């Protein structure tokens, strides 16, 4: 099985349609959105019980 490059992110993939599983699931987009959110709100606090 020959490895191909993903059409969206250039990672190697064995998928026949040319799009890797990471791009199909949207993980790259979720990561980008999370980084943007954290940049906007640098004082992001997690709620904990005290």
FIVEX-589596 format. One record per atom (N, C-alpha, C): residue number from 1; atom name; x, y, z. Coordinates in steps of 0.05 Angstrom, whole numbers, plus 5000, padded with zeros to 4 digits. Layout:
FIVEX-589596
+-----+------+------+------+------+
| pos | site |    u |    v |    w |
+-----+------+------+------+------+
| NUM |   CA |    X |    Y |    Z |
...
+-----+------+------+------+------+
end
This chain:
FIVEX-589596
+-----+------+------+------+------+
| pos | site |    u |    v |    w |
+-----+------+------+------+------+
|   1 |    N | 5017 | 4976 | 5000 |
|   1 |   CA | 5000 | 5000 | 5000 |
|   1 |    C | 5018 | 5025 | 5000 |
|   2 |    N | 5014 | 5041 | 4981 |
|   2 |   CA | 5031 | 5065 | 4978 |
|   2 |    C | 5019 | 5088 | 4994 |
|   3 |    N | 5036 | 5102 | 5008 |
|   3 |   CA | 5027 | 5125 | 5023 |
|   3 |    C | 5025 | 5149 | 5005 |
|   4 |    N | 5004 | 5164 | 5008 |
|   4 |   CA | 4999 | 5189 | 4993 |
|   4 |    C | 5000 | 5212 | 5012 |
|   5 |    N | 4998 | 5236 | 5001 |
|   5 |   CA | 4997 | 5260 | 5017 |
|   5 |    C | 4968 | 5270 | 5019 |
|   6 |    N | 4961 | 5279 | 5043 |
|   6 |   CA | 4934 | 5290 | 5047 |
|   6 |    C | 4931 | 5316 | 5031 |
|   7 |    N | 4908 | 5320 | 5019 |
|   7 |   CA | 4903 | 5344 | 5003 |
|   7 |    C | 4900 | 5369 | 5020 |
|   8 |    N | 4893 | 5366 | 5045 |
|   8 |   CA | 4889 | 5389 | 5062 |
|   8 |    C | 4913 | 5397 | 5079 |
|   9 |    N | 4928 | 5377 | 5089 |
|   9 |   CA | 4949 | 5383 | 5108 |
|   9 |    C | 4977 | 5372 | 5100 |
|  10 |    N | 4979 | 5358 | 5079 |
|  10 |   CA | 5004 | 5346 | 5069 |
|  10 |    C | 5016 | 5325 | 5087 |
|  11 |    N | 5001 | 5314 | 5106 |
|  11 |   CA | 5010 | 5291 | 5121 |
|  11 |    C | 5008 | 5266 | 5104 |
|  12 |    N | 5024 | 5246 | 5109 |
|  12 |   CA | 5022 | 5221 | 5094 |
|  12 |    C | 4997 | 5206 | 5103 |
|  13 |    N | 4983 | 5194 | 5084 |
|  13 |   CA | 4959 | 5180 | 5089 |
|  13 |    C | 4956 | 5156 | 5070 |
|  14 |    N | 4942 | 5136 | 5079 |
|  14 |   CA | 4936 | 5112 | 5063 |
|  14 |    C | 4907 | 5112 | 5053 |
|  15 |    N | 4893 | 5133 | 5059 |
|  15 |   CA | 4865 | 5135 | 5051 |
|  15 |    C | 4862 | 5138 | 5020 |
|  16 |    N | 4843 | 5125 | 5009 |
|  16 |   CA | 4840 | 5125 | 4979 |
|  16 |    C | 4830 | 5152 | 4969 |
|  17 |    N | 4815 | 5167 | 4986 |
|  17 |   CA | 4804 | 5192 | 4977 |
|  17 |    C | 4824 | 5215 | 4980 |
|  18 |    N | 4847 | 5210 | 4992 |
|  18 |   CA | 4868 | 5230 | 4994 |
|  18 |    C | 4865 | 5249 | 5017 |
|  19 |    N | 4847 | 5244 | 5036 |
|  19 |   CA | 4844 | 5261 | 5059 |
|  19 |    C | 4850 | 5244 | 5084 |
|  20 |    N | 4868 | 5253 | 5101 |
|  20 |   CA | 4875 | 5237 | 5124 |
|  20 |    C | 4853 | 5237 | 5145 |
|  21 |    N | 4854 | 5219 | 5164 |
|  21 |   CA | 4833 | 5216 | 5184 |
|  21 |    C | 4832 | 5240 | 5202 |
|  22 |    N | 4855 | 5252 | 5208 |
|  22 |   CA | 4856 | 5276 | 5225 |
|  22 |    C | 4839 | 5299 | 5213 |
|  23 |    N | 4842 | 5303 | 5187 |
|  23 |   CA | 4827 | 5323 | 5173 |
|  23 |    C | 4797 | 5316 | 5171 |
|  24 |    N | 4791 | 5290 | 5167 |
|  24 |   CA | 4763 | 5281 | 5165 |
|  24 |    C | 4749 | 5287 | 5192 |
|  25 |    N | 4762 | 5282 | 5214 |
|  25 |   CA | 4750 | 5286 | 5240 |
|  25 |    C | 4749 | 5315 | 5249 |
|  26 |    N | 4765 | 5332 | 5236 |
|  26 |   CA | 4766 | 5360 | 5243 |
|  26 |    C | 4784 | 5367 | 5266 |
|  27 |    N | 4802 | 5350 | 5273 |
|  27 |   CA | 4819 | 5354 | 5296 |
|  27 |    C | 4837 | 5378 | 5292 |
|  28 |    N | 4848 | 5382 | 5268 |
|  28 |   CA | 4865 | 5405 | 5263 |
|  28 |    C | 4850 | 5431 | 5266 |
|  29 |    N | 4825 | 5432 | 5257 |
|  29 |   CA | 4809 | 5456 | 5260 |
|  29 |    C | 4802 | 5461 | 5289 |
|  30 |    N | 4796 | 5440 | 5304 |
|  30 |   CA | 4790 | 5443 | 5333 |
|  30 |    C | 4814 | 5454 | 5348 |
|  31 |    N | 4838 | 5444 | 5341 |
|  31 |   CA | 4863 | 5453 | 5353 |
|  31 |    C | 4867 | 5483 | 5348 |
|  32 |    N | 4863 | 5491 | 5323 |
|  32 |   CA | 4867 | 5519 | 5315 |
|  32 |    C | 4847 | 5537 | 5331 |
|  33 |    N | 4822 | 5528 | 5333 |
|  33 |   CA | 4802 | 5544 | 5347 |
|  33 |    C | 4809 | 5546 | 5377 |
|  34 |    N | 4819 | 5524 | 5389 |
|  34 |   CA | 4827 | 5525 | 5417 |
|  34 |    C | 4850 | 5544 | 5422 |
|  35 |    N | 4870 | 5543 | 5404 |
|  35 |   CA | 4893 | 5562 | 5407 |
|  35 |    C | 4883 | 5591 | 5405 |
|  36 |    N | 4866 | 5596 | 5386 |
|  36 |   CA | 4855 | 5624 | 5383 |
|  36 |    C | 4840 | 5632 | 5408 |
|  37 |    N | 4824 | 5614 | 5419 |
|  37 |   CA | 4809 | 5621 | 5443 |
|  37 |    C | 4827 | 5627 | 5466 |
|  38 |    N | 4848 | 5611 | 5469 |
|  38 |   CA | 4867 | 5616 | 5491 |
|  38 |    C | 4882 | 5642 | 5488 |
|  39 |    N | 4888 | 5649 | 5463 |
|  39 |   CA | 4902 | 5674 | 5458 |
|  39 |    C | 4884 | 5698 | 5465 |
|  40 |    N | 4858 | 5696 | 5459 |
|  40 |   CA | 4839 | 5717 | 5466 |
|  40 |    C | 4836 | 5720 | 5496 |
|  41 |    N | 4835 | 5698 | 5510 |
|  41 |   CA | 4830 | 5699 | 5539 |
|  41 |    C | 4853 | 5686 | 5553 |
|  42 |    N | 4874 | 5702 | 5558 |
|  42 |   CA | 4898 | 5692 | 5570 |
|  42 |    C | 4894 | 5684 | 5600 |
|  43 |    N | 4873 | 5695 | 5612 |
|  43 |   CA | 4867 | 5689 | 5640 |
|  43 |    C | 4846 | 5667 | 5642 |
|  44 |    N | 4846 | 5648 | 5624 |
|  44 |   CA | 4827 | 5626 | 5624 |
|  44 |    C | 4831 | 5610 | 5650 |
|  45 |    N | 4810 | 5608 | 5665 |
|  45 |   CA | 4811 | 5593 | 5690 |
|  45 |    C | 4792 | 5570 | 5689 |
|  46 |    N | 4800 | 5548 | 5700 |
|  46 |   CA | 4783 | 5525 | 5703 |
|  46 |    C | 4768 | 5527 | 5729 |
|  47 |    N | 4743 | 5521 | 5728 |
|  47 |   CA | 4726 | 5522 | 5753 |
|  47 |    C | 4732 | 5497 | 5769 |
|  48 |    N | 4739 | 5501 | 5794 |
|  48 |   CA | 4744 | 5479 | 5812 |
|  48 |    C | 4729 | 5484 | 5838 |
|  49 |    N | 4721 | 5462 | 5851 |
|  49 |   CA | 4707 | 5465 | 5876 |
|  49 |    C | 4728 | 5471 | 5898 |
|  50 |    N | 4721 | 5489 | 5916 |
|  50 |   CA | 4739 | 5495 | 5939 |
|  50 |    C | 4725 | 5490 | 5965 |
+-----+------+------+------+------+
end
